Amino acid sequence: MRAALLAMAAAGLLACAPQDQAVGDPAPETAEEATRQDICGASAFDYLLGTPASEIDQTTLPEGARIITPDMMVTQDFRADRLNIITDTDGRVSSLSCF
């Protein structure tokens, strides 16, 4: 009986694991790792590359996403699930990153 309860509890915890990260993969510690693992879903927004930031419909972005310009100050806290849309000096999206 005890073994069955432990097995059910373990199954419940696995069901709550993030689905975009393979079981056993270590949690990303850097923006490079998080972006490579696509933790924030940046690959779904690849179509924005080269787009003027002023033309992005921000209502289509995930909650917490931010558009970062070259002269903008941003917080230094690391959140692997946060999509960052980075622009060049010309105002066009140059890269996407998770941090």
Helices and strands as residue ranges (DSSP letters): H 2-15, H 31-36, G 42-48, G 53-55, G 58-60, E 66-68, E 83-87, E 93-98
